[in-house]
């Protein structure tokens, strides 16, 4: 039988295919199928040439699409026939640095089981080494300076591999084959504890655990920045950490050493176990177990606890050595970005920490821990950062000209989009903080360079005083070739939800429910309780929460009792008695309209009810009053407050019902539940009616208020019972952390 002539193809693979073991996978696949050729990285992804029998080549290309490595995300596979060369074997070539940069950088990944087994094996040369990693795990985005993703373009460039590590790195059969952070105790980063103990340098992890047991606060260098660690059951140490960070009440996250340890702290169902143990390893907000060994000051006023599992070798070592859960919170003071540069960290954290557990591998990009809630078994991101960013959100349409979405003022994240990809930065924070604003500028430059996206259009919020808006307008003034597009805040919320669910500019509109704290309305008022007939390209406001004045403007955000005054006026109440010296003046201010902008904000309605119930009169972090009101909900209460469900939702009727129940001596938990149920039921009735009037079959829920699990579930269930398809954000936060994606989608649809 005559053998068929060999064929050769060149294959371009794009997506998250660098730093995830794709070249070793190609090497093994080619060997399995008896193919020859080459594989290498370029600025767009991976380029493969393979030669052999036609059927084997066809199977090879199919396998690239259908069974890539676990950490890879293959977006496209393009192949073209080229002349055979008669080559033998498959070689890995050097990376090409020419051409447009469209390669995607992988997110940082939790330590894999194989690396943990080595670290725990006394006979292994990496025994107890806190930087063990391989192709399947370890640092990625936080160490990448440039693409293509090679060791020379990471912060590992300064560590020359020893002979054994180099042998692994160059061995196609080894799982460290071309794993860029490959290292060992002889050639990699070194861990130190400063200051050293009285007996001189010892085992840094054992000494750190000993100090934590004794009540110390330690600064600990992680993947994306420094954390502050303290025993979670040490009340005095937790209180000292709170005072040092100027973080009066916002909950701390806790690291449990294992899933079993987590179960002693919080309720862990199957979905929670999957999220905690995933390669992304986020902080998961879960119901606290009664009597859990956690100091009350870890999460005051909160029935939930944010728990995570170790995601670096160092975390695993420390957790095992300490033997009890420990607080692991961002290394910063209140509202500052997480410290990630060694010198800056030593300066900023010197007064907060009793010592530094640190190392000499630089962190190039600061990245906070991600935070998620669970809803019907799915993750709902609250803060999208480590483990998720910068993985792109695929779009169902081409954006045309590259776009930069500048995001909002608080919980800022930016979004760069080109083609059918939208790349969100990690959480950047509150831009009114100078360090966060610097991070914003750094992120626009770094992400643009890393992904090869030079924006031609800048999308921004309509609020003229947002620093992100000023950035867009000032940059356009300096670069006349740039176009700016203003996007209404709540339209951006709805558009972000639509974009992640595959909407296109040609799709029919949906009924968008955008509930949050503050957003600049096109009528000059402050919106935040909006019912929008919306698509990507435009929207119409068809309903909203009834407006009330915000006495004192921003002061009403900091002091929720002012919103109670705006809603109840001269009526007798306990909250009025608590603020008798200022109540009448604030009521008069609200009625005058002076320094009291009208608002339709659902967030401010929650503030008013929280103050009326004595839950929270003043806040120390954003959304605190609403968060603590949700925590007071009695889960067994089935009652509700019936309200009129017209185009304008009467928040005043809900407040009046709360006041009436208070006067009747109804308990706080029952009132909180009835308020949640009443608001949800009014929302469902209004949306269902409007959907029928406008011929809409889909609703989209977004805005920071929908972090509230009680409200989200009741609204979603009610709308589904009414026959509507309901979309909720699952890839980007419903908070302002997702605004930039919505800005990009709206801008692209318009332009």
C-alpha positions as CSV (number, residue, x, y, z in Angstrom):
1,X,0.0,0.0,0.0
2,X,1.3,3.4,-1.0
3,X,1.7,5.8,2.0
4,X,-0.1,9.1,1.6
5,X,2.1,12.2,1.2
6,X,2.6,14.2,4.4
7,X,0.9,17.5,4.8
8,X,2.0,20.5,6.9
9,X,-0.2,23.2,8.5
10,X,0.5,26.4,10.4
11,X,-1.9,26.9,13.3
12,X,-2.5,30.2,15.1
13,X,-4.1,29.7,18.6
14,X,-5.4,32.7,20.5
15,X,-6.9,33.1,23.9
16,X,-5.3,32.3,27.3
17,X,-2.6,30.1,25.9
18,X,0.6,31.5,27.4
19,X,1.7,30.5,30.8
20,X,-0.8,27.6,31.0
21,X,1.2,24.7,29.7
22,X,0.1,25.0,26.1
23,X,3.4,24.4,24.5
24,X,4.1,21.3,26.5
25,X,0.6,20.1,25.7
26,X,1.3,20.7,22.0
27,X,4.6,18.8,22.3
28,X,3.0,15.8,23.9
29,X,0.1,15.8,21.5
30,X,2.4,15.9,18.4
31,X,4.4,13.0,19.9
32,X,1.3,11.0,20.5
33,X,0.1,11.5,16.9
34,X,3.5,11.0,15.3
35,X,3.8,14.6,14.0
36,X,6.8,16.8,13.5
37,X,7.1,20.6,13.5
38,X,7.5,23.5,15.9
39,X,5.7,25.5,18.5
40,X,6.3,29.0,19.9
41,X,4.7,32.0,21.5
42,X,4.1,35.2,19.6
43,X,2.4,38.5,20.5
44,X,-1.0,37.0,19.6
45,X,-0.8,33.6,21.3
46,X,0.8,30.4,20.1
47,X,2.0,29.5,16.7
48,X,2.3,25.8,15.8
49,X,3.6,24.1,12.6
50,X,2.9,20.3,12.3
51,X,3.7,17.9,9.6
52,X,2.6,14.3,9.1
53,X,-0.3,12.2,7.8
54,X,-3.5,14.1,6.9
55,X,-5.7,12.3,9.4
56,X,-3.2,12.8,12.2
57,X,-2.9,16.5,11.4
58,X,-6.7,16.8,11.3
59,X,-6.9,15.1,14.7
60,X,-4.2,17.4,16.1
61,X,-6.0,20.6,15.1
62,X,-9.3,19.3,16.5
63,X,-7.6,18.4,19.8
64,X,-6.3,22.0,20.1
65,X,-9.9,23.2,20.2
66,X,-11.6,20.4,22.2
67,X,-9.1,19.3,24.9
68,X,-6.6,22.0,25.7
69,X,-4.8,22.2,29.1
70,X,-7.0,22.8,32.1
71,X,-5.9,26.5,32.6
72,X,-6.2,27.4,28.9
73,X,-9.1,29.3,27.3
74,X,-9.0,28.8,23.6
75,X,-10.8,31.6,21.7
76,X,-9.8,30.7,18.1
77,X,-7.8,28.2,16.2
78,X,-6.9,29.2,12.6
79,X,-5.0,26.8,10.3
80,X,-3.5,27.2,6.9
81,X,-1.7,24.7,4.6
82,X,2.0,25.2,4.0
83,X,4.6,23.2,2.1
84,X,6.0,20.2,3.9
85,X,9.7,20.4,4.9
86,X,10.5,16.9,5.9
87,X,11.3,17.8,9.4
88,X,11.6,15.3,12.3
89,X,10.4,15.7,15.9
90,X,8.8,18.8,17.4
91,X,10.9,21.7,18.6
92,X,10.0,24.6,20.8
93,X,11.1,27.9,19.3
94,X,12.0,31.2,20.8
95,X,9.1,33.7,21.3
96,X,8.5,36.2,18.6
97,X,7.9,39.8,19.7
98,X,6.7,41.3,16.5
99,X,3.1,41.9,15.4
100,X,0.0,43.2,17.1
101,X,-0.2,42.2,20.8
102,X,-3.4,40.2,21.3
103,X,-2.1,37.4,23.5
104,X,-4.0,37.1,26.8
105,X,-2.3,36.8,30.2
106,X,-3.5,34.2,32.6
107,X,-4.8,35.0,36.1
108,X,-2.8,33.9,39.1
109,X,-3.8,30.4,40.1
110,X,-3.9,28.5,43.4
111,X,-1.3,25.9,44.2
112,X,-2.0,22.6,42.6
113,X,-2.1,19.2,44.3
114,X,1.1,18.0,42.7
115,X,3.1,21.0,44.0
116,X,1.6,20.6,47.5
117,X,2.6,17.0,47.6
118,X,6.2,17.9,46.7
119,X,6.2,20.7,49.3
120,X,5.0,18.2,52.0
121,X,7.4,15.4,51.1
122,X,10.5,15.4,53.3
123,X,12.4,13.6,50.6
124,X,11.6,16.1,47.9
125,X,14.1,18.9,47.1
126,X,11.3,21.4,47.4
127,X,10.2,20.2,50.8
128,X,8.7,23.2,52.7
129,X,9.7,25.6,49.9
130,X,7.1,28.5,49.9
131,X,7.5,29.2,46.1
132,X,6.9,25.8,44.6
133,X,4.9,26.1,41.4
134,X,4.5,24.5,38.0
135,X,2.7,24.9,34.6
136,X,-0.6,24.2,36.3
137,X,-0.4,26.8,39.1
138,X,1.3,29.8,40.7
139,X,1.8,33.5,39.9
140,X,0.9,34.8,36.4
141,X,-0.6,38.2,36.0
142,X,1.0,39.7,39.1
143,X,4.5,39.0,37.8
144,X,4.1,39.7,34.1
145,X,5.8,42.9,32.9
146,X,5.2,42.3,29.1
147,X,4.3,39.8,26.5
148,X,5.1,37.3,25.1
149,X,4.9,35.5,28.4
150,X,8.5,34.3,28.9
151,X,10.7,34.3,32.0
152,X,12.5,37.4,30.7
153,X,9.3,39.4,30.7
154,X,8.3,38.5,34.3
155,X,9.7,39.4,37.7
156,X,11.4,36.0,37.8
157,X,13.9,37.3,35.3
158,X,16.4,38.1,38.1
159,X,16.5,34.5,39.3
160,X,18.8,32.2,37.2
161,X,17.6,28.6,37.2
162,X,19.9,26.0,38.7
163,X,20.8,22.9,36.7
164,X,18.0,20.7,38.1
165,X,15.4,23.4,37.6
166,X,16.7,24.1,34.1
167,X,16.5,20.4,33.3
168,X,12.9,20.3,34.3
169,X,12.1,23.5,32.4
170,X,13.5,22.0,29.2
171,X,12.1,18.5,29.5
172,X,8.9,18.1,27.5
173,X,7.8,15.2,29.7
174,X,8.0,17.3,32.9
175,X,5.1,19.4,34.2
176,X,7.5,22.3,34.7
177,X,8.3,22.3,31.0
178,X,8.4,26.0,30.2
179,X,6.8,27.0,33.5
180,X,8.2,30.5,33.8
181,X,8.2,30.8,37.6
182,X,10.1,27.5,38.0
183,X,12.5,27.6,40.9
184,X,13.7,25.8,44.0
185,X,15.5,26.7,47.3
186,X,18.8,26.8,45.5
187,X,17.9,29.3,42.8
188,X,14.5,31.0,43.6
189,X,13.2,33.6,45.9
190,X,14.0,33.5,49.6
191,X,11.6,34.0,52.5
192,X,12.6,36.0,55.5
193,X,11.0,37.2,58.7
194,X,12.0,40.7,59.9
195,X,13.0,41.4,62.5
196,X,14.6,38.0,63.1
197,X,14.0,36.2,66.5
198,X,16.3,36.6,69.4
199,X,18.2,33.5,68.4
200,X,18.9,34.8,64.9
201,X,17.4,33.7,61.7
202,X,15.5,30.4,61.9
203,X,12.6,28.9,59.9
204,X,10.6,32.0,59.0
205,X,7.3,30.2,58.8
206,X,7.7,28.5,62.2
207,X,8.8,31.7,63.8
208,X,5.9,33.6,62.1
209,X,3.4,31.1,63.4
210,X,4.9,31.4,66.9
211,X,4.5,35.1,66.9
212,X,0.9,34.9,65.6
213,X,0.1,32.5,68.5
214,X,1.5,35.1,70.9
215,X,-0.8,37.8,69.5
216,X,1.4,39.6,67.0
217,X,0.2,41.3,63.8
218,X,2.4,40.3,60.9
219,X,2.7,41.9,57.4
220,X,2.8,39.1,54.9
221,X,3.8,39.4,51.2
222,X,1.4,37.5,49.0
223,X,0.7,37.1,45.3
224,X,-0.7,40.6,44.6
225,X,0.4,42.6,47.6
226,X,1.0,42.6,51.3
227,X,-1.6,41.3,53.8
228,X,-1.9,41.8,57.5
229,X,-2.3,38.6,59.5
230,X,-3.5,38.0,63.0
231,X,-5.1,35.0,64.8
232,X,-8.9,35.2,64.1
233,X,-9.7,34.1,67.7
234,X,-7.4,36.7,69.4
235,X,-9.8,39.4,70.4
236,X,-7.2,41.9,71.6
237,X,-5.0,41.4,68.5
238,X,-8.0,41.9,66.1
239,X,-9.0,45.0,68.0
240,X,-5.4,46.4,67.7
241,X,-5.4,45.6,64.0
242,X,-8.7,47.5,63.5
243,X,-7.4,50.5,65.3
244,X,-4.1,50.5,63.4
245,X,-5.9,50.2,60.0
246,X,-8.5,52.9,60.9
247,X,-11.1,50.3,59.8
248,X,-13.7,50.6,62.6
249,X,-16.2,48.0,61.5
250,X,-15.8,46.7,57.9
251,X,-15.5,42.9,58.2
252,X,-12.1,41.2,57.9
253,X,-11.6,38.0,55.8
254,X,-10.4,34.8,57.5
255,X,-8.2,32.1,56.0
256,X,-9.0,28.6,57.1
257,X,-6.3,25.9,56.7
258,X,-8.6,23.4,55.0
259,X,-12.2,22.8,54.0
260,X,-12.8,21.0,57.2
261,X,-11.5,24.0,59.2
262,X,-13.8,26.3,57.1
263,X,-16.8,24.1,58.1
264,X,-16.1,24.9,61.7
265,X,-16.5,28.6,60.9
266,X,-19.2,28.8,58.2
267,X,-21.9,26.8,56.5
268,X,-20.3,25.1,53.5
269,X,-22.5,23.5,51.0
270,X,-21.4,21.9,47.7
271,X,-21.3,25.2,45.8
272,X,-19.4,26.9,48.5
273,X,-16.9,24.0,48.7
274,X,-16.4,24.2,44.9
275,X,-15.8,28.0,45.1
276,X,-13.4,27.8,48.0
277,X,-11.4,25.0,46.5
278,X,-11.3,26.4,43.0
279,X,-8.1,27.5,41.2
280,X,-9.3,31.1,41.7
281,X,-9.6,30.7,45.5
282,X,-11.8,33.7,46.2
283,X,-13.0,35.0,49.6
284,X,-16.5,33.5,49.8
285,X,-19.2,35.2,52.0
286,X,-21.0,32.5,53.9
287,X,-23.3,32.2,57.0
288,X,-21.3,32.0,60.2
289,X,-21.7,28.9,62.4
290,X,-23.0,29.8,65.9
291,X,-20.1,29.7,68.4
292,X,-17.4,29.8,65.7
293,X,-14.0,30.5,67.1
294,X,-13.7,34.0,65.7
295,X,-13.4,37.2,67.7
296,X,-16.5,39.3,67.5
297,X,-14.5,42.2,66.0
298,X,-13.6,40.2,62.9
299,X,-17.1,40.8,61.4
300,X,-19.1,43.0,63.8
301,X,-22.8,43.2,63.1
302,X,-22.6,40.6,60.4
303,X,-24.0,37.0,60.4
304,X,-21.8,36.2,57.4
305,X,-18.1,35.7,57.4
306,X,-15.7,36.0,54.4
307,X,-13.6,32.8,54.3
308,X,-10.9,31.7,52.0
309,X,-8.5,28.7,51.8
310,X,-4.7,28.9,51.3
311,X,-3.9,29.7,47.7
312,X,-0.1,30.0,47.8
313,X,2.5,27.5,49.2
314,X,3.3,30.0,51.9
315,X,-0.3,30.2,53.0
316,X,-0.4,26.4,53.2
317,X,2.8,26.2,55.3
318,X,1.7,29.0,57.7
319,X,-1.9,27.6,58.1
320,X,-0.5,24.1,58.9
321,X,2.1,25.5,61.3
322,X,-0.4,27.8,63.1
323,X,-3.2,25.3,63.3
324,X,-6.0,27.9,63.7
325,X,-7.8,30.2,61.3
326,X,-6.3,33.7,60.9
327,X,-7.4,37.1,59.6
328,X,-5.8,37.9,56.3
329,X,-6.7,41.5,55.3
330,X,-5.2,43.9,52.7
331,X,-2.0,45.5,53.8
332,X,-3.2,49.1,53.9
333,X,-5.0,51.7,56.0
334,X,-8.6,52.4,55.4
335,X,-9.4,53.2,51.7
336,X,-5.8,53.0,50.5
337,X,-4.8,50.5,47.8
338,X,-3.0,47.3,48.9
339,X,0.8,47.8,49.4
340,X,2.8,45.7,46.9
341,X,6.2,47.4,46.5
342,X,8.6,46.4,49.3
343,X,9.9,49.8,50.2
344,X,6.4,51.4,50.1
345,X,5.1,48.5,52.2
346,X,7.7,48.9,54.9
347,X,6.9,52.6,55.1
348,X,3.1,52.3,55.1
349,X,2.8,49.2,57.3
350,X,5.6,49.9,59.8
351,X,3.1,51.2,62.4
352,X,0.6,48.5,61.7
353,X,2.7,45.3,61.9
354,X,5.0,43.8,64.5
355,X,7.0,42.1,61.8
356,X,7.3,41.3,58.0
357,X,7.1,37.9,56.5
358,X,8.5,38.8,53.1
359,X,10.6,37.7,50.1
360,X,12.6,39.0,47.2
361,X,10.3,38.2,44.2
362,X,8.9,41.5,43.0
363,X,5.2,42.0,42.5
364,X,4.6,43.9,39.3
365,X,0.8,44.4,39.5
366,X,-1.0,44.9,42.8
367,X,-4.1,42.7,42.9
368,X,-6.5,42.3,45.9
369,X,-8.3,39.1,46.8
370,X,-11.5,38.5,45.0
371,X,-14.8,38.3,46.9
372,X,-17.9,36.4,45.9
373,X,-21.4,35.6,47.2
374,X,-23.3,32.5,46.1
375,X,-26.8,32.6,44.5
376,X,-28.5,29.5,43.4
377,X,-25.2,27.7,43.3
378,X,-23.5,30.3,41.1
379,X,-20.8,32.8,42.1
380,X,-21.8,36.4,42.1
381,X,-18.7,38.5,42.2
382,X,-18.6,41.3,44.7
383,X,-14.9,42.3,44.1
384,X,-13.2,40.9,40.9
385,X,-9.5,40.7,41.2
386,X,-7.0,37.9,41.9
387,X,-7.8,34.7,40.2
388,X,-10.2,36.3,37.8
389,X,-8.6,39.4,36.3
390,X,-7.4,40.0,33.7
391,X,-9.3,37.1,32.0
392,X,-11.5,38.9,29.3
393,X,-15.2,38.9,29.1
394,X,-16.1,37.7,25.6
395,X,-18.5,39.9,23.7
396,X,-21.1,38.8,21.1
397,X,-20.2,41.7,18.8
398,X,-17.1,43.5,17.5
399,X,-16.6,46.8,19.3
400,X,-15.1,48.4,16.2
401,X,-12.7,51.1,17.4
402,X,-10.9,50.2,20.6
403,X,-12.6,51.6,23.7
404,X,-11.5,52.4,27.2
405,X,-14.2,52.4,29.8
406,X,-13.0,54.6,32.7
407,X,-15.4,53.2,35.3
408,X,-16.9,54.9,38.3
409,X,-15.5,56.8,41.3
410,X,-15.8,54.2,44.0
411,X,-15.0,50.5,43.5
412,X,-13.3,51.5,40.3
413,X,-12.1,49.1,37.7
414,X,-11.3,50.0,34.1
415,X,-12.1,48.1,30.9
416,X,-10.2,48.0,27.7
417,X,-12.0,46.4,24.7
418,X,-10.9,45.6,21.1
419,X,-12.6,43.2,18.7
420,X,-14.8,40.8,20.7
421,X,-12.8,41.0,24.0
422,X,-13.4,43.2,27.0
423,X,-10.5,43.1,29.5
424,X,-11.4,44.4,33.0
425,X,-8.6,45.4,35.4
426,X,-8.6,44.1,38.9
427,X,-10.5,46.2,41.5
428,X,-8.7,49.6,41.9
429,X,-10.7,51.2,44.7
430,X,-11.9,54.7,45.5
431,X,-10.3,57.2,43.2
432,X,-10.6,60.0,45.7
433,X,-7.7,58.3,47.4
434,X,-4.5,59.6,45.7
435,X,-2.8,56.2,45.7
436,X,-5.9,54.6,44.1
437,X,-5.9,57.3,41.5
438,X,-2.2,56.5,40.7
439,X,-3.2,52.9,40.4
440,X,-5.9,53.9,38.0
441,X,-3.4,55.7,35.7
442,X,-0.9,52.8,36.0
443,X,-3.6,50.3,35.1
444,X,-4.7,52.2,31.9
445,X,-1.1,52.2,30.8
446,X,-0.1,48.6,31.8
447,X,-3.2,46.9,30.5
448,X,-3.1,48.8,27.3
449,X,0.6,47.8,26.7
450,X,0.0,44.2,27.9
451,X,-2.9,43.5,25.6
452,X,-1.9,45.8,22.7
453,X,-5.0,48.0,23.0
454,X,-4.7,51.7,22.2
455,X,-8.1,53.2,22.7
456,X,-9.6,55.6,20.2
457,X,-12.7,56.2,22.3
458,X,-13.0,57.0,26.0
459,X,-16.3,56.1,27.7
460,X,-17.1,57.8,31.0
461,X,-19.7,58.4,33.5
462,X,-22.0,61.5,33.2
463,X,-21.0,62.8,36.7
464,X,-18.8,65.8,35.9
465,X,-16.9,65.6,39.2
466,X,-15.9,61.9,39.0
467,X,-12.1,61.7,38.7
468,X,-12.5,59.0,36.1
469,X,-14.7,61.4,34.0
470,X,-12.1,64.1,34.4
471,X,-9.4,61.8,33.3
472,X,-11.3,61.0,30.1
473,X,-12.1,64.6,29.3
474,X,-8.6,65.8,30.1
475,X,-7.0,63.1,28.1
476,X,-9.2,63.9,25.1
477,X,-8.2,67.6,25.4
478,X,-4.6,66.5,25.2
479,X,-5.1,64.0,22.4
480,X,-7.6,65.5,19.9
481,X,-7.8,62.2,18.0
482,X,-9.7,60.6,20.9
483,X,-13.4,60.7,21.1
484,X,-15.3,60.7,24.4
485,X,-18.7,59.2,25.0
486,X,-20.7,59.9,28.2
487,X,-22.7,56.9,29.5
488,X,-25.5,57.2,32.1
489,X,-24.5,55.3,35.3
490,X,-27.5,53.1,35.5
491,X,-27.7,52.4,31.8
492,X,-24.1,51.2,32.2
493,X,-25.1,48.9,35.1
494,X,-27.8,47.2,32.9
495,X,-25.5,47.2,29.8
496,X,-22.8,45.3,31.8
497,X,-25.3,42.6,32.7
498,X,-26.5,42.4,29.1
499,X,-23.0,42.3,27.6
500,X,-21.8,39.4,29.8
501,X,-24.9,37.5,28.8
502,X,-24.1,37.8,25.1
503,X,-26.3,40.8,24.0
504,X,-25.7,42.6,20.8
505,X,-26.7,46.2,19.7
506,X,-29.4,44.6,17.5
507,X,-31.1,42.8,20.3
508,X,-34.6,44.0,21.5
509,X,-34.6,45.9,24.8
510,X,-35.1,44.4,28.3
511,X,-36.5,45.8,31.5
512,X,-33.4,46.8,33.4
513,X,-33.7,47.1,37.2
514,X,-30.7,49.2,38.4
515,X,-30.8,49.7,42.2
516,X,-27.8,51.3,43.9
517,X,-26.7,54.2,46.1
518,X,-25.7,57.0,43.8
519,X,-25.7,57.8,40.1
520,X,-25.9,61.0,38.1
521,X,-29.2,61.2,36.3
522,X,-29.8,62.9,33.0
523,X,-32.4,65.2,34.7
524,X,-29.7,66.5,37.1
525,X,-31.1,64.5,40.1
526,X,-29.4,61.6,41.9
527,X,-30.7,58.3,40.6
528,X,-30.5,54.9,42.2
529,X,-33.8,53.1,41.9
530,X,-34.3,52.9,38.2
531,X,-36.6,50.8,35.9
532,X,-35.1,51.2,32.4
533,X,-36.4,50.0,29.0
534,X,-32.8,49.4,27.8
535,X,-30.6,47.8,25.1
536,X,-26.9,48.3,24.6
537,X,-27.4,51.3,22.4
538,X,-29.9,53.3,24.4
539,X,-32.5,53.4,27.2
540,X,-35.7,55.1,28.4
541,X,-36.5,55.6,32.0
542,X,-40.0,54.1,32.4
543,X,-40.1,53.9,36.2
544,X,-38.2,54.7,39.4
545,X,-38.4,55.0,43.2
546,X,-40.1,58.2,44.3
547,X,-37.6,61.0,44.9
548,X,-36.9,62.4,48.3
549,X,-34.4,65.1,49.3
550,X,-30.9,64.1,50.6
551,X,-30.4,66.7,53.4
552,X,-26.8,67.7,53.4
553,X,-26.0,65.9,50.1
554,X,-23.0,63.7,50.8
555,X,-23.5,64.1,54.5
556,X,-26.7,62.0,54.2
557,X,-24.6,59.1,52.8
558,X,-22.3,59.2,55.8
559,X,-25.2,59.7,58.3
560,X,-28.2,57.5,57.4
561,X,-30.3,59.1,60.1
562,X,-30.6,62.2,57.8
563,X,-32.5,60.0,55.3
564,X,-34.8,58.9,58.0
565,X,-35.5,62.6,58.7
566,X,-36.2,63.2,55.1
567,X,-38.7,60.4,55.0
568,X,-40.6,60.8,58.3
569,X,-40.2,64.6,58.9
570,X,-41.9,65.6,62.2
571,X,-43.1,62.2,63.2
572,X,-42.1,60.9,66.6
573,X,-39.4,58.2,66.5
574,X,-36.5,56.8,68.5
575,X,-34.1,58.0,65.8
576,X,-35.4,61.5,66.2
577,X,-34.8,61.3,69.9
578,X,-31.2,60.2,69.3
579,X,-30.6,63.2,67.2
580,X,-32.9,65.8,68.8
581,X,-30.2,68.5,68.7
582,X,-30.1,68.5,64.9
583,X,-33.3,66.8,63.8
584,X,-35.5,69.9,63.2
585,X,-32.7,71.6,61.3
586,X,-32.1,68.7,59.0
587,X,-35.9,68.3,58.4
588,X,-36.0,72.1,57.5
589,X,-33.0,71.7,55.3
590,X,-34.7,68.8,53.4
591,X,-37.9,70.8,52.9
592,X,-36.0,73.9,51.7
593,X,-34.3,72.0,49.0
594,X,-31.0,73.8,49.9
595,X,-28.0,71.4,49.8
596,X,-30.6,68.6,49.6
597,X,-30.6,67.2,46.1
598,X,-33.5,65.0,45.2
599,X,-32.7,61.3,44.9
600,X,-34.5,58.1,43.8
601,X,-31.8,55.9,45.4
602,X,-32.8,52.6,46.8
603,X,-29.6,52.6,48.8
604,X,-30.7,55.8,50.6
605,X,-34.1,54.1,51.3
606,X,-32.2,51.3,53.0
607,X,-30.3,53.9,54.9
608,X,-33.5,55.4,56.2
609,X,-35.0,52.1,57.4
610,X,-31.7,51.1,58.9
611,X,-31.6,54.2,61.0
612,X,-35.3,53.9,62.0
613,X,-34.7,50.4,63.3
614,X,-31.7,51.6,65.3
615,X,-29.3,49.4,63.2
616,X,-27.1,52.2,61.9
617,X,-27.2,56.0,62.3
618,X,-23.7,56.6,60.8
619,X,-21.5,54.5,58.6
620,X,-17.8,53.9,58.4
621,X,-17.8,52.1,55.0
622,X,-19.9,52.2,51.9
623,X,-23.2,50.4,52.1
624,X,-22.8,49.5,55.8
625,X,-26.3,50.5,56.8
626,X,-27.9,48.3,54.0
627,X,-25.6,45.4,54.7
628,X,-26.4,45.4,58.4
629,X,-30.1,45.8,57.7
630,X,-30.0,42.6,55.6
631,X,-28.2,40.8,58.4
632,X,-31.2,41.6,60.7
633,X,-33.8,39.9,58.5
634,X,-35.7,37.2,60.2
635,X,-35.6,34.3,57.8
636,X,-38.8,32.8,59.2
637,X,-40.9,35.9,58.6
638,X,-43.3,35.6,55.7
639,X,-45.1,39.0,56.0
640,X,-44.7,41.9,53.6
641,X,-45.6,45.5,53.3
642,X,-48.1,46.0,50.4
643,X,-47.4,49.2,48.5
644,X,-48.8,50.8,45.3
645,X,-46.8,49.5,42.3
646,X,-47.1,52.3,39.7
647,X,-44.4,53.7,37.5
648,X,-43.2,55.5,40.6
649,X,-42.5,53.2,43.5
650,X,-43.6,54.8,46.7
651,X,-40.7,54.3,49.1
652,X,-42.6,56.5,51.6
653,X,-45.3,53.8,51.9
654,X,-42.6,51.3,52.9
655,X,-41.2,53.7,55.5
656,X,-44.7,54.5,56.9
657,X,-45.3,50.8,57.4
658,X,-42.0,50.4,59.2
659,X,-42.9,53.3,61.5
660,X,-46.3,51.8,62.2
661,X,-44.8,48.4,63.1
662,X,-42.2,50.0,65.3
663,X,-44.9,51.8,67.2
664,X,-46.7,48.5,67.6
665,X,-43.6,46.9,69.1
666,X,-42.9,44.5,66.2
667,X,-39.3,43.1,66.4
668,X,-36.5,44.4,64.3
669,X,-35.9,41.1,62.5
670,X,-39.6,40.9,61.4
671,X,-39.7,44.5,60.3
672,X,-36.5,44.2,58.3
673,X,-37.9,41.1,56.6
674,X,-41.2,42.8,55.8
675,X,-39.4,45.8,54.3
676,X,-37.3,43.6,52.1
677,X,-40.3,41.6,50.9
678,X,-42.3,44.8,50.3
679,X,-39.7,46.4,48.2
680,X,-39.1,43.2,46.2
681,X,-42.8,42.6,45.6
682,X,-43.4,46.2,44.5
683,X,-40.4,45.9,42.1
684,X,-41.8,42.6,40.7
685,X,-45.3,44.1,40.2
686,X,-43.9,47.2,38.5
687,X,-41.5,45.3,36.2
688,X,-44.0,42.7,35.2
689,X,-46.6,45.3,34.3
690,X,-44.1,47.4,32.3
691,X,-42.7,44.4,30.6
692,X,-46.3,43.6,29.4
693,X,-46.9,47.1,28.2
694,X,-43.7,47.3,26.2
695,X,-43.7,43.7,24.9
696,X,-40.5,42.7,26.8
697,X,-39.8,39.1,27.9
698,X,-36.5,39.7,29.8
699,X,-35.4,41.5,32.9
700,X,-31.8,42.4,33.9
701,X,-30.9,43.0,37.6
702,X,-27.9,45.1,38.4
703,X,-26.5,47.8,40.8
704,X,-24.9,47.4,44.2
705,X,-28.1,46.9,46.1
706,X,-28.4,43.5,44.4
707,X,-25.5,42.2,46.4
708,X,-28.3,41.8,49.0
709,X,-29.1,38.1,48.8
710,X,-32.6,38.4,50.3
711,X,-33.7,41.1,47.8
712,X,-32.1,39.4,44.8
713,X,-33.8,36.0,45.4
714,X,-37.3,37.4,46.0
715,X,-37.1,39.8,43.0
716,X,-35.7,37.1,40.7
717,X,-38.2,34.4,41.9
718,X,-41.1,36.8,41.5
719,X,-40.1,37.9,38.0
720,X,-39.6,34.3,36.9
721,X,-43.0,33.4,38.3
722,X,-44.4,36.2,36.2
723,X,-43.0,34.5,33.1
724,X,-39.9,36.7,32.6
725,X,-36.4,35.5,31.8
726,X,-34.1,37.1,34.4
727,X,-30.4,38.0,33.9
728,X,-28.1,38.6,36.8
729,X,-24.3,39.4,36.6
730,X,-22.2,36.4,37.2
731,X,-18.9,37.3,35.5
732,X,-18.5,40.9,36.7
733,X,-19.7,42.6,39.9
734,X,-23.2,44.1,40.0
735,X,-21.6,47.0,41.9
736,X,-19.7,49.9,40.4
737,X,-16.9,47.4,39.8
738,X,-18.7,46.3,36.6
739,X,-19.6,49.8,35.4
740,X,-16.7,50.0,33.0
741,X,-17.8,47.0,31.0
742,X,-21.2,48.6,30.6
743,X,-19.6,51.8,29.5
744,X,-17.6,49.9,26.8
745,X,-20.7,48.1,25.6
746,X,-22.9,51.2,25.3
747,X,-20.1,53.2,23.7
748,X,-19.4,50.5,21.1
749,X,-23.1,50.1,20.3
750,X,-23.5,53.8,19.7
751,X,-20.3,54.3,17.7
